[in-house]
Each structure stands twice: as C-alpha cells, then as structure tokens.
Amino acid sequence: MTQRLHLVFGGELTNPDKTEFKDLNNVHIVGLYPDYASAYLAWKAEAQRTVDDAHMRYFISHLHRMLDEKSETSPTQEIG
C-alpha cells in the first residue's frame, strides 16, 4: 500500500487574500497524517478553532505529491 502523507499547518497571514505568513517562526505545525481523511479532520478542527480571526489560515499539503519515486531525482532534490 502506498503512503499518502499529508501535512497540516497554518498561522497568521499578512493579508487574508494572500498565502504569505506574517511570521514564519510562528507557523503552527498541526501534524503529519497518513491519509487525506485524517488530515482533513485535523485541518477542520484548527480552522473552526480560529474561525473568528480572518488572518488565521490552515492548509493541507499533499507531501506525497512532492516526491516522484519513479524519477531519478525529485523536485525537492533539485534545490539551487
């Protein structure tokens, strides 16, 4: 079975219309999840907890899409 890793994270944005964090040192790493369903539940809990703050936003990152195991190198290995 293929792992489908998902990262849930969020924090305060500089502008609610953008995805730029105000302070990268304060990005909240919620967790790493083995499937979208569990990542979605974690994302939803954090999003609902911060619903009254328009500058707070949480995201689900599909980490499994960042690595292509069929390629000799992946985009994350091609830094610089």
N, CA, C and O atoms as a Maestro MAE file, in Angstrom:
{
 s_m_m2io_version
 :::
 2.0.0
}

f_m_ct {
 s_m_title
 :::
 protein
 m_atom[320] {
  # First column is atom index #
  i_m_mmod_type
  r_m_x_coord
  r_m_y_coord
  r_m_z_coord
  i_m_residue_number
  s_m_chain_name
  s_m_pdb_residue_name
  s_m_pdb_atom_name
  i_m_atomic_number
  :::
  1 25 0.838 -1.183 0.000 1 A "MET " " N  " 7
  2 3 0.000 0.000 0.000 1 A "MET " " CA " 6
  3 2 0.887 1.252 0.000 1 A "MET " " C  " 6
  4 15 1.847 1.339 0.766 1 A "MET " " O  " 8
  5 25 0.563 2.198 -0.847 2 A "THR " " N  " 7
  6 3 1.324 3.432 -0.965 2 A "THR " " CA " 6
  7 2 0.943 4.398 0.148 2 A "THR " " C  " 6
  8 15 -0.235 4.585 0.454 2 A "THR " " O  " 8
  9 25 1.963 5.007 0.748 3 A "GLN " " N  " 7
  10 3 1.689 6.024 1.760 3 A "GLN " " CA " 6
  11 2 1.316 7.329 1.066 3 A "GLN " " C  " 6
  12 15 1.902 7.695 0.047 3 A "GLN " " O  " 8
  13 25 0.358 8.007 1.619 4 A "ARG " " N  " 7
  14 3 -0.085 9.304 1.112 4 A "ARG " " CA " 6
  15 2 0.023 10.319 2.240 4 A "ARG " " C  " 6
  16 15 -0.979 10.663 2.867 4 A "ARG " " O  " 8
  17 25 1.233 10.799 2.500 5 A "LEU " " N  " 7
  18 3 1.472 11.684 3.631 5 A "LEU " " CA " 6
  19 2 0.890 13.072 3.397 5 A "LEU " " C  " 6
  20 15 1.003 13.636 2.308 5 A "LEU " " O  " 8
  21 25 0.262 13.613 4.448 6 A "HIS " " N  " 7
  22 3 -0.347 14.935 4.404 6 A "HIS " " CA " 6
  23 2 0.109 15.733 5.619 6 A "HIS " " C  " 6
  24 15 0.076 15.237 6.745 6 A "HIS " " O  " 8
  25 25 0.529 16.959 5.386 7 A "LEU " " N  " 7
  26 3 0.957 17.861 6.449 7 A "LEU " " CA " 6
  27 2 -0.107 18.928 6.644 7 A "LEU " " C  " 6
  28 15 -0.547 19.560 5.683 7 A "LEU " " O  " 8
  29 25 -0.522 19.129 7.897 8 A "VAL " " N  " 7
  30 3 -1.483 20.182 8.224 8 A "VAL " " CA " 6
  31 2 -0.726 21.258 8.998 8 A "VAL " " C  " 6
  32 15 -0.072 20.975 10.002 8 A "VAL " " O  " 8
  33 25 -0.826 22.488 8.518 9 A "PHE " " N  " 7
  34 3 -0.123 23.603 9.148 9 A "PHE " " CA " 6
  35 2 -0.895 24.891 8.904 9 A "PHE " " C  " 6
  36 15 -1.780 24.944 8.049 9 A "PHE " " O  " 8
  37 25 -0.556 25.921 9.657 10 A "GLY " " N  " 7
  38 3 -1.228 27.197 9.461 10 A "GLY " " CA " 6
  39 2 -0.636 28.276 10.330 10 A "GLY " " C  " 6
  40 15 0.331 28.061 11.060 10 A "GLY " " O  " 8
  41 25 -1.236 29.437 10.234 11 A "GLY " " N  " 7
  42 3 -0.776 30.562 11.026 11 A "GLY " " CA " 6
  43 2 -1.384 31.858 10.544 11 A "GLY " " C  " 6
  44 15 -2.294 31.875 9.715 11 A "GLY " " O  " 8
  45 25 -0.861 32.941 11.080 12 A "GLU " " N  " 7
  46 3 -1.374 34.265 10.740 12 A "GLU " " CA " 6
  47 2 -0.788 34.728 9.413 12 A "GLU " " C  " 6
  48 15 0.422 34.659 9.200 12 A "GLU " " O  " 8
  49 25 -1.657 35.202 8.524 13 A "LEU " " N  " 7
  50 3 -1.241 35.685 7.211 13 A "LEU " " CA " 6
  51 2 -1.071 37.199 7.226 13 A "LEU " " C  " 6
  52 15 -1.667 37.889 8.052 13 A "LEU " " O  " 8
  53 25 -0.256 37.710 6.310 14 A "THR " " N  " 7
  54 3 -0.078 39.156 6.198 14 A "THR " " CA " 6
  55 2 -1.334 39.821 5.673 14 A "THR " " C  " 6
  56 15 -1.613 40.977 5.993 14 A "THR " " O  " 8
  57 25 -2.094 39.092 4.867 15 A "ASN " " N  " 7
  58 3 -3.310 39.598 4.246 15 A "ASN " " CA " 6
  59 2 -4.220 38.396 4.009 15 A "ASN " " C  " 6
  60 15 -3.758 37.380 3.490 15 A "ASN " " O  " 8
  61 25 -5.492 38.480 4.371 16 A "PRO " " N  " 7
  62 3 -6.396 37.332 4.182 16 A "PRO " " CA " 6
  63 2 -6.541 36.879 2.725 16 A "PRO " " C  " 6
  64 15 -6.972 35.756 2.466 16 A "PRO " " O  " 8
  65 25 -6.184 37.746 1.775 17 A "ASP " " N  " 7
  66 3 -6.300 37.405 0.360 17 A "ASP " " CA " 6
  67 2 -5.045 36.754 -0.209 17 A "ASP " " C  " 6
  68 15 -5.002 36.405 -1.389 17 A "ASP " " O  " 8
  69 25 -4.012 36.588 0.639 18 A "LYS " " N  " 7
  70 3 -2.754 36.005 0.184 18 A "LYS " " CA " 6
  71 2 -2.388 34.804 1.047 18 A "LYS " " C  " 6
  72 15 -3.036 34.544 2.061 18 A "LYS " " O  " 8
  73 25 -1.361 34.077 0.649 19 A "THR " " N  " 7
  74 3 -0.897 32.928 1.437 19 A "THR " " CA " 6
  75 2 0.506 33.162 1.985 19 A "THR " " C  " 6
  76 15 1.297 32.225 2.087 19 A "THR " " O  " 8
  77 25 0.815 34.403 2.335 20 A "GLU " " N  " 7
  78 3 2.103 34.761 2.918 20 A "GLU " " CA " 6
  79 2 1.947 34.871 4.434 20 A "GLU " " C  " 6
  80 15 1.120 35.636 4.930 20 A "GLU " " O  " 8
  81 25 2.754 34.098 5.160 21 A "PHE " " N  " 7
  82 3 2.674 34.121 6.617 21 A "PHE " " CA " 6
  83 2 3.328 35.376 7.181 21 A "PHE " " C  " 6
  84 15 4.361 35.831 6.689 21 A "PHE " " O  " 8
  85 25 2.708 35.925 8.219 22 A "LYS " " N  " 7
  86 3 3.226 37.125 8.874 22 A "LYS " " CA " 6
  87 2 4.565 36.839 9.551 22 A "LYS " " C  " 6
  88 15 5.484 37.654 9.470 22 A "LYS " " O  " 8
  89 25 4.683 35.693 10.214 23 A "ASP " " N  " 7
  90 3 5.900 35.339 10.940 23 A "ASP " " CA " 6
  91 2 6.134 33.837 10.807 23 A "ASP " " C  " 6
  92 15 5.422 33.039 11.416 23 A "ASP " " O  " 8
  93 25 7.130 33.453 10.014 24 A "LEU " " N  " 7
  94 3 7.401 32.032 9.790 24 A "LEU " " CA " 6
  95 2 7.804 31.301 11.062 24 A "LEU " " C  " 6
  96 15 7.636 30.085 11.155 24 A "LEU " " O  " 8
  97 25 8.329 32.021 12.035 25 A "ASN " " N  " 7
  98 3 8.698 31.391 13.310 25 A "ASN " " CA " 6
  99 2 7.486 30.967 14.121 25 A "ASN " " C  " 6
  100 15 7.607 30.176 15.056 25 A "ASN " " O  " 8
  101 25 6.322 31.487 13.770 26 A "ASN " " N  " 7
  102 3 5.097 31.143 14.499 26 A "ASN " " CA " 6
  103 2 4.112 30.320 13.682 26 A "ASN " " C  " 6
  104 15 2.927 30.275 14.011 26 A "ASN " " O  " 8
  105 25 4.583 29.669 12.622 27 A "VAL " " N  " 7
  106 3 3.712 28.776 11.861 27 A "VAL " " CA " 6
  107 2 3.409 27.565 12.742 27 A "VAL " " C  " 6
  108 15 4.310 26.952 13.314 27 A "VAL " " O  " 8
  109 25 2.147 27.244 12.835 28 A "HIS " " N  " 7
  110 3 1.690 26.135 13.677 28 A "HIS " " CA " 6
  111 2 1.687 24.849 12.849 28 A "HIS " " C  " 6
  112 15 0.903 24.714 11.910 28 A "HIS " " O  " 8
  113 25 2.557 23.915 13.197 29 A "ILE " " N  " 7
  114 3 2.566 22.599 12.558 29 A "ILE " " CA " 6
  115 2 1.609 21.718 13.352 29 A "ILE " " C  " 6
  116 15 1.905 21.311 14.475 29 A "ILE " " O  " 8
  117 25 0.477 21.434 12.758 30 A "VAL " " N  " 7
  118 3 -0.546 20.632 13.438 30 A "VAL " " CA " 6
  119 2 -0.115 19.175 13.481 30 A "VAL " " C  " 6
  120 15 -0.187 18.536 14.530 30 A "VAL " " O  " 8
  121 25 0.337 18.641 12.337 31 A "GLY " " N  " 7
  122 3 0.774 17.255 12.320 31 A "GLY " " CA " 6
  123 2 0.895 16.671 10.937 31 A "GLY " " C  " 6
  124 15 0.561 17.301 9.933 31 A "GLY " " O  " 8
  125 25 1.379 15.460 10.913 32 A "LEU " " N  " 7
  126 3 1.570 14.687 9.703 32 A "LEU " " CA " 6
  127 2 0.593 13.514 9.754 32 A "LEU " " C  " 6
  128 15 0.515 12.810 10.761 32 A "LEU " " O  " 8
  129 25 -0.151 13.306 8.666 33 A "TYR " " N  " 7
  130 3 -1.228 12.321 8.666 33 A "TYR " " CA " 6
  131 2 -1.083 11.344 7.495 33 A "TYR " " C  " 6
  132 15 -0.600 11.721 6.427 33 A "TYR " " O  " 8
  133 25 -1.500 10.096 7.696 34 A "PRO " " N  " 7
  134 3 -1.297 9.054 6.686 34 A "PRO " " CA " 6
  135 2 -2.321 9.050 5.556 34 A "PRO " " C  " 6
  136 15 -2.154 8.330 4.571 34 A "PRO " " O  " 8
  137 25 -3.371 9.842 5.690 35 A "ASP " " N  " 7
  138 3 -4.393 9.889 4.644 35 A "ASP " " CA " 6
  139 2 -5.109 11.236 4.687 35 A "ASP " " C  " 6
  140 15 -5.046 11.960 5.680 35 A "ASP " " O  " 8
  141 25 -5.785 11.552 3.594 36 A "TYR " " N  " 7
  142 3 -6.452 12.844 3.489 36 A "TYR " " CA " 6
  143 2 -7.572 12.982 4.511 36 A "TYR " " C  " 6
  144 15 -7.770 14.062 5.067 36 A "TYR " " O  " 8
  145 25 -8.294 11.917 4.761 37 A "ALA " " N  " 7
  146 3 -9.433 11.996 5.682 37 A "ALA " " CA " 6
  147 2 -9.006 12.435 7.082 37 A "ALA " " C  " 6
  148 15 -9.647 13.301 7.676 37 A "ALA " " O  " 8
  149 25 -7.942 11.855 7.611 38 A "SER " " N  " 7
  150 3 -7.488 12.250 8.944 38 A "SER " " CA " 6
  151 2 -6.862 13.643 8.918 38 A "SER " " C  " 6
  152 15 -6.993 14.393 9.886 38 A "SER " " O  " 8
  153 25 -6.189 13.999 7.835 39 A "ALA " " N  " 7
  154 3 -5.640 15.353 7.704 39 A "ALA " " CA " 6
  155 2 -6.767 16.375 7.644 39 A "ALA " " C  " 6
  156 15 -6.668 17.451 8.233 39 A "ALA " " O  " 8
  157 25 -7.826 16.042 6.941 40 A "TYR " " N  " 7
  158 3 -8.966 16.942 6.825 40 A "TYR " " CA " 6
  159 2 -9.616 17.193 8.194 40 A "TYR " " C  " 6
  160 15 -9.987 18.323 8.513 40 A "TYR " " O  " 8
  161 25 -9.746 16.145 8.986 41 A "LEU " " N  " 7
  162 3 -10.333 16.318 10.327 41 A "LEU " " CA " 6
  163 2 -9.466 17.236 11.192 41 A "LEU " " C  " 6
  164 15 -9.994 18.069 11.929 41 A "LEU " " O  " 8
  165 25 -8.152 17.091 11.108 42 A "ALA " " N  " 7
  166 3 -7.240 17.954 11.870 42 A "ALA " " CA " 6
  167 2 -7.312 19.390 11.352 42 A "ALA " " C  " 6
  168 15 -7.348 20.337 12.138 42 A "ALA " " O  " 8
  169 25 -7.332 19.548 10.033 43 A "TRP " " N  " 7
  170 3 -7.448 20.872 9.430 43 A "TRP " " CA " 6
  171 2 -8.749 21.542 9.865 43 A "TRP " " C  " 6
  172 15 -8.754 22.709 10.257 43 A "TRP " " O  " 8
  173 25 -9.841 20.802 9.793 44 A "LYS " " N  " 7
  174 3 -11.153 21.353 10.128 44 A "LYS " " CA " 6
  175 2 -11.208 21.807 11.582 44 A "LYS " " C  " 6
  176 15 -11.776 22.859 11.878 44 A "LYS " " O  " 8
  177 25 -10.628 21.031 12.489 45 A "ALA " " N  " 7
  178 3 -10.623 21.400 13.913 45 A "ALA " " CA " 6
  179 2 -9.874 22.708 14.123 45 A "ALA " " C  " 6
  180 15 -10.342 23.572 14.864 45 A "ALA " " O  " 8
  181 25 -8.719 22.869 13.483 46 A "GLU " " N  " 7
  182 3 -7.946 24.113 13.639 46 A "GLU " " CA " 6
  183 2 -8.640 25.279 12.955 46 A "GLU " " C  " 6
  184 15 -8.656 26.387 13.490 46 A "GLU " " O  " 8
  185 25 -9.211 25.049 11.786 47 A "ALA " " N  " 7
  186 3 -9.913 26.112 11.070 47 A "ALA " " CA " 6
  187 2 -11.119 26.599 11.879 47 A "ALA " " C  " 6
  188 15 -11.377 27.800 11.943 47 A "ALA " " O  " 8
  189 25 -11.844 25.684 12.485 48 A "GLN " " N  " 7
  190 3 -13.000 26.077 13.289 48 A "GLN " " CA " 6
  191 2 -12.577 26.781 14.573 48 A "GLN " " C  " 6
  192 15 -13.270 27.679 15.051 48 A "GLN " " O  " 8
  193 25 -11.437 26.374 15.130 49 A "ARG " " N  " 7
  194 3 -10.944 26.990 16.358 49 A "ARG " " CA " 6
  195 2 -10.553 28.447 16.127 49 A "ARG " " C  " 6
  196 15 -10.648 29.264 17.043 49 A "ARG " " O  " 8
  197 25 -10.118 28.777 14.919 50 A "THR " " N  " 7
  198 3 -9.651 30.121 14.612 50 A "THR " " CA " 6
  199 2 -10.585 30.871 13.665 50 A "THR " " C  " 6
  200 15 -10.172 31.839 13.026 50 A "THR " " O  " 8
  201 25 -11.825 30.438 13.569 51 A "VAL " " N  " 7
  202 3 -12.763 30.986 12.590 51 A "VAL " " CA " 6
  203 2 -13.003 32.491 12.762 51 A "VAL " " C  " 6
  204 15 -13.314 33.168 11.782 51 A "VAL " " O  " 8
  205 25 -12.872 33.018 13.947 52 A "ASP " " N  " 7
  206 3 -13.139 34.439 14.178 52 A "ASP " " CA " 6
  207 2 -11.985 35.351 13.787 52 A "ASP " " C  " 6
  208 15 -12.140 36.571 13.821 52 A "ASP " " O  " 8
  209 25 -10.841 34.803 13.419 53 A "ASP " " N  " 7
  210 3 -9.678 35.587 13.023 53 A "ASP " " CA " 6
  211 2 -9.452 35.412 11.525 53 A "ASP " " C  " 6
  212 15 -8.968 34.372 11.080 53 A "ASP " " O  " 8
  213 25 -9.805 36.431 10.756 54 A "ALA " " N  " 7
  214 3 -9.717 36.350 9.291 54 A "ALA " " CA " 6
  215 2 -8.285 36.186 8.790 54 A "ALA " " C  " 6
  216 15 -8.072 35.741 7.663 54 A "ALA " " O  " 8
  217 25 -7.306 36.542 9.615 55 A "HIS " " N  " 7
  218 3 -5.914 36.435 9.191 55 A "HIS " " CA " 6
  219 2 -5.310 35.049 9.465 55 A "HIS " " C  " 6
  220 15 -4.212 34.748 8.998 55 A "HIS " " O  " 8
  221 25 -6.017 34.222 10.211 56 A "MET " " N  " 7
  222 3 -5.529 32.866 10.501 56 A "MET " " CA " 6
  223 2 -6.018 31.919 9.417 56 A "MET " " C  " 6
  224 15 -7.196 31.926 9.060 56 A "MET " " O  " 8
  225 25 -5.106 31.104 8.897 57 A "ARG " " N  " 7
  226 3 -5.479 30.161 7.854 57 A "ARG " " CA " 6
  227 2 -4.694 28.875 8.030 57 A "ARG " " C  " 6
  228 15 -3.514 28.899 8.378 57 A "ARG " " O  " 8
  229 25 -5.350 27.762 7.791 58 A "TYR " " N  " 7
  230 3 -4.712 26.446 7.862 58 A "TYR " " CA " 6
  231 2 -4.778 25.776 6.501 58 A "TYR " " C  " 6
  232 15 -5.692 26.019 5.713 58 A "TYR " " O  " 8
  233 25 -3.781 24.918 6.239 59 A "PHE " " N  " 7
  234 3 -3.623 24.288 4.930 59 A "PHE " " CA " 6
  235 2 -3.342 22.797 5.098 59 A "PHE " " C  " 6
  236 15 -2.854 22.346 6.134 59 A "PHE " " O  " 8
  237 25 -3.664 22.053 4.049 60 A "ILE " " N  " 7
  238 3 -3.270 20.650 3.948 60 A "ILE " " CA " 6
  239 2 -2.307 20.565 2.773 60 A "ILE " " C  " 6
  240 15 -2.656 20.919 1.646 60 A "ILE " " O  " 8
  241 25 -1.104 20.098 3.038 61 A "SER " " N  " 7
  242 3 -0.107 19.911 1.989 61 A "SER " " CA " 6
  243 2 0.014 18.416 1.686 61 A "SER " " C  " 6
  244 15 0.201 17.600 2.588 61 A "SER " " O  " 8
  245 25 -0.093 18.082 0.425 62 A "HIS " " N  " 7
  246 3 -0.005 16.692 -0.018 62 A "HIS " " CA " 6
  247 2 1.472 16.352 -0.236 62 A "HIS " " C  " 6
  248 15 1.983 16.471 -1.350 62 A "HIS " " O  " 8
  249 25 2.142 15.935 0.820 63 A "LEU " " N  " 7
  250 3 3.582 15.675 0.751 63 A "LEU " " CA " 6
  251 2 3.934 14.573 -0.234 63 A "LEU " " C  " 6
  252 15 5.007 14.600 -0.837 63 A "LEU " " O  " 8
  253 25 3.043 13.607 -0.404 64 A "HIS " " N  " 7
  254 3 3.325 12.507 -1.323 64 A "HIS " " CA " 6
  255 2 3.442 12.992 -2.764 64 A "HIS " " C  " 6
  256 15 4.037 12.304 -3.593 64 A "HIS " " O  " 8
  257 25 2.896 14.142 -3.075 65 A "ARG " " N  " 7
  258 3 2.992 14.681 -4.436 65 A "ARG " " CA " 6
  259 2 4.328 15.362 -4.692 65 A "ARG " " C  " 6
  260 15 4.684 15.620 -5.842 65 A "ARG " " O  " 8
  261 25 5.068 15.655 -3.630 66 A "MET " " N  " 7
  262 3 6.350 16.329 -3.781 66 A "MET " " CA " 6
  263 2 7.454 15.371 -4.211 66 A "MET " " C  " 6
  264 15 8.473 15.802 -4.751 66 A "MET " " O  " 8
  265 25 7.263 14.091 -3.980 67 A "LEU " " N  " 7
  266 3 8.271 13.101 -4.331 67 A "LEU " " CA " 6
  267 2 7.739 12.187 -5.431 67 A "LEU " " C  " 6
  268 15 6.662 11.605 -5.302 67 A "LEU " " O  " 8
  269 25 8.482 12.072 -6.475 68 A "ASP " " N  " 7
  270 3 8.131 11.164 -7.557 68 A "ASP " " CA " 6
  271 2 9.153 10.032 -7.535 68 A "ASP " " C  " 6
  272 15 10.264 10.173 -8.046 68 A "ASP " " O  " 8
  273 25 8.766 8.922 -6.943 69 A "GLU " " N  " 7
  274 3 9.703 7.817 -6.763 69 A "GLU " " CA " 6
  275 2 10.111 7.152 -8.072 69 A "GLU " " C  " 6
  276 15 11.070 6.381 -8.091 69 A "GLU " " O  " 8
  277 25 9.413 7.431 -9.159 70 A "LYS " " N  " 7
  278 3 9.762 6.836 -10.441 70 A "LYS " " CA " 6
  279 2 10.854 7.626 -11.154 70 A "LYS " " C  " 6
  280 15 11.464 7.128 -12.100 70 A "LYS " " O  " 8
  281 25 11.101 8.851 -10.707 71 A "SER " " N  " 7
  282 3 12.165 9.672 -11.278 71 A "SER " " CA " 6
  283 2 13.469 9.440 -10.545 71 A "SER " " C  " 6
  284 15 13.481 9.055 -9.376 71 A "SER " " O  " 8
  285 25 14.578 9.682 -11.251 72 A "GLU " " N  " 7
  286 3 15.884 9.553 -10.597 72 A "GLU " " CA " 6
  287 2 16.034 10.613 -9.509 72 A "GLU " " C  " 6
  288 15 16.613 10.346 -8.456 72 A "GLU " " O  " 8
  289 25 15.511 11.826 -9.762 73 A "THR " " N  " 7
  290 3 15.509 12.884 -8.746 73 A "THR " " CA " 6
  291 2 14.113 13.471 -8.692 73 A "THR " " C  " 6
  292 15 13.342 13.377 -9.647 73 A "THR " " O  " 8
  293 25 13.803 14.077 -7.561 74 A "SER " " N  " 7
  294 3 12.504 14.710 -7.405 74 A "SER " " CA " 6
  295 2 12.677 16.223 -7.360 74 A "SER " " C  " 6
  296 15 13.795 16.694 -7.150 74 A "SER " " O  " 8
  297 25 11.623 16.996 -7.547 75 A "PRO " " N  " 7
  298 3 11.727 18.453 -7.487 75 A "PRO " " CA " 6
  299 2 12.321 18.951 -6.165 75 A "PRO " " C  " 6
  300 15 12.974 19.995 -6.147 75 A "PRO " " O  " 8
  301 25 12.113 18.239 -5.075 76 A "THR " " N  " 7
  302 3 12.643 18.682 -3.798 76 A "THR " " CA " 6
  303 2 14.142 18.445 -3.691 76 A "THR " " C  " 6
  304 15 14.794 19.015 -2.817 76 A "THR " " O  " 8
  305 25 14.698 17.618 -4.560 77 A "GLN " " N  " 7
  306 3 16.131 17.356 -4.560 77 A "GLN " " CA " 6
  307 2 16.889 18.277 -5.494 77 A "GLN " " C  " 6
  308 15 18.120 18.279 -5.495 77 A "GLN " " O  " 8
  309 25 16.173 19.060 -6.291 78 A "GLU " " N  " 7
  310 3 16.790 19.941 -7.279 78 A "GLU " " CA " 6
  311 2 16.890 21.363 -6.746 78 A "GLU " " C  " 6
  312 15 16.526 22.301 -7.455 78 A "GLU " " O  " 8
  313 25 17.361 21.549 -5.544 79 A "ILE " " N  " 7
  314 3 17.457 22.874 -4.925 79 A "ILE " " CA " 6
  315 2 18.728 23.551 -5.398 79 A "ILE " " C  " 6
  316 15 19.796 22.938 -5.407 79 A "ILE " " O  " 8
  317 25 18.617 24.835 -5.797 80 A "GLY " " N  " 7
  318 3 19.783 25.629 -6.178 80 A "GLY " " CA " 6
  319 2 20.056 25.523 -7.607 80 A "GLY " " C  " 6
  320 15 21.006 26.130 -8.100 80 A "GLY " " O  " 8
  :::
 }
 m_bond[319] {
  # First column is bond index #
  i_m_from
  i_m_to
  i_m_order
  :::
  1 1 2 1
  2 2 3 1
  3 3 4 2
  4 3 5 1
  5 5 6 1
  6 6 7 1
  7 7 8 2
  8 7 9 1
  9 9 10 1
  10 10 11 1
  11 11 12 2
  12 11 13 1
  13 13 14 1
  14 14 15 1
  15 15 16 2
  16 15 17 1
  17 17 18 1
  18 18 19 1
  19 19 20 2
  20 19 21 1
  21 21 22 1
  22 22 23 1
  23 23 24 2
  24 23 25 1
  25 25 26 1
  26 26 27 1
  27 27 28 2
  28 27 29 1
  29 29 30 1
  30 30 31 1
  31 31 32 2
  32 31 33 1
  33 33 34 1
  34 34 35 1
  35 35 36 2
  36 35 37 1
  37 37 38 1
  38 38 39 1
  39 39 40 2
  40 39 41 1
  41 41 42 1
  42 42 43 1
  43 43 44 2
  44 43 45 1
  45 45 46 1
  46 46 47 1
  47 47 48 2
  48 47 49 1
  49 49 50 1
  50 50 51 1
  51 51 52 2
  52 51 53 1
  53 53 54 1
  54 54 55 1
  55 55 56 2
  56 55 57 1
  57 57 58 1
  58 58 59 1
  59 59 60 2
  60 59 61 1
  61 61 62 1
  62 62 63 1
  63 63 64 2
  64 63 65 1
  65 65 66 1
  66 66 67 1
  67 67 68 2
  68 67 69 1
  69 69 70 1
  70 70 71 1
  71 71 72 2
  72 71 73 1
  73 73 74 1
  74 74 75 1
  75 75 76 2
  76 75 77 1
  77 77 78 1
  78 78 79 1
  79 79 80 2
  80 79 81 1
  81 81 82 1
  82 82 83 1
  83 83 84 2
  84 83 85 1
  85 85 86 1
  86 86 87 1
  87 87 88 2
  88 87 89 1
  89 89 90 1
  90 90 91 1
  91 91 92 2
  92 91 93 1
  93 93 94 1
  94 94 95 1
  95 95 96 2
  96 95 97 1
  97 97 98 1
  98 98 99 1
  99 99 100 2
  100 99 101 1
  101 101 102 1
  102 102 103 1
  103 103 104 2
  104 103 105 1
  105 105 106 1
  106 106 107 1
  107 107 108 2
  108 107 109 1
  109 109 110 1
  110 110 111 1
  111 111 112 2
  112 111 113 1
  113 113 114 1
  114 114 115 1
  115 115 116 2
  116 115 117 1
  117 117 118 1
  118 118 119 1
  119 119 120 2
  120 119 121 1
  121 121 122 1
  122 122 123 1
  123 123 124 2
  124 123 125 1
  125 125 126 1
  126 126 127 1
  127 127 128 2
  128 127 129 1
  129 129 130 1
  130 130 131 1
  131 131 132 2
  132 131 133 1
  133 133 134 1
  134 134 135 1
  135 135 136 2
  136 135 137 1
  137 137 138 1
  138 138 139 1
  139 139 140 2
  140 139 141 1
  141 141 142 1
  142 142 143 1
  143 143 144 2
  144 143 145 1
  145 145 146 1
  146 146 147 1
  147 147 148 2
  148 147 149 1
  149 149 150 1
  150 150 151 1
  151 151 152 2
  152 151 153 1
  153 153 154 1
  154 154 155 1
  155 155 156 2
  156 155 157 1
  157 157 158 1
  158 158 159 1
  159 159 160 2
  160 159 161 1
  161 161 162 1
  162 162 163 1
  163 163 164 2
  164 163 165 1
  165 165 166 1
  166 166 167 1
  167 167 168 2
  168 167 169 1
  169 169 170 1
  170 170 171 1
  171 171 172 2
  172 171 173 1
  173 173 174 1
  174 174 175 1
  175 175 176 2
  176 175 177 1
  177 177 178 1
  178 178 179 1
  179 179 180 2
  180 179 181 1
  181 181 182 1
  182 182 183 1
  183 183 184 2
  184 183 185 1
  185 185 186 1
  186 186 187 1
  187 187 188 2
  188 187 189 1
  189 189 190 1
  190 190 191 1
  191 191 192 2
  192 191 193 1
  193 193 194 1
  194 194 195 1
  195 195 196 2
  196 195 197 1
  197 197 198 1
  198 198 199 1
  199 199 200 2
  200 199 201 1
  201 201 202 1
  202 202 203 1
  203 203 204 2
  204 203 205 1
  205 205 206 1
  206 206 207 1
  207 207 208 2
  208 207 209 1
  209 209 210 1
  210 210 211 1
  211 211 212 2
  212 211 213 1
  213 213 214 1
  214 214 215 1
  215 215 216 2
  216 215 217 1
  217 217 218 1
  218 218 219 1
  219 219 220 2
  220 219 221 1
  221 221 222 1
  222 222 223 1
  223 223 224 2
  224 223 225 1
  225 225 226 1
  226 226 227 1
  227 227 228 2
  228 227 229 1
  229 229 230 1
  230 230 231 1
  231 231 232 2
  232 231 233 1
  233 233 234 1
  234 234 235 1
  235 235 236 2
  236 235 237 1
  237 237 238 1
  238 238 239 1
  239 239 240 2
  240 239 241 1
  241 241 242 1
  242 242 243 1
  243 243 244 2
  244 243 245 1
  245 245 246 1
  246 246 247 1
  247 247 248 2
  248 247 249 1
  249 249 250 1
  250 250 251 1
  251 251 252 2
  252 251 253 1
  253 253 254 1
  254 254 255 1
  255 255 256 2
  256 255 257 1
  257 257 258 1
  258 258 259 1
  259 259 260 2
  260 259 261 1
  261 261 262 1
  262 262 263 1
  263 263 264 2
  264 263 265 1
  265 265 266 1
  266 266 267 1
  267 267 268 2
  268 267 269 1
  269 269 270 1
  270 270 271 1
  271 271 272 2
  272 271 273 1
  273 273 274 1
  274 274 275 1
  275 275 276 2
  276 275 277 1
  277 277 278 1
  278 278 279 1
  279 279 280 2
  280 279 281 1
  281 281 282 1
  282 282 283 1
  283 283 284 2
  284 283 285 1
  285 285 286 1
  286 286 287 1
  287 287 288 2
  288 287 289 1
  289 289 290 1
  290 290 291 1
  291 291 292 2
  292 291 293 1
  293 293 294 1
  294 294 295 1
  295 295 296 2
  296 295 297 1
  297 297 298 1
  298 298 299 1
  299 299 300 2
  300 299 301 1
  301 301 302 1
  302 302 303 1
  303 303 304 2
  304 303 305 1
  305 305 306 1
  306 306 307 1
  307 307 308 2
  308 307 309 1
  309 309 310 1
  310 310 311 1
  311 311 312 2
  312 311 313 1
  313 313 314 1
  314 314 315 1
  315 315 316 2
  316 315 317 1
  317 317 318 1
  318 318 319 1
  319 319 320 2
  :::
 }
}
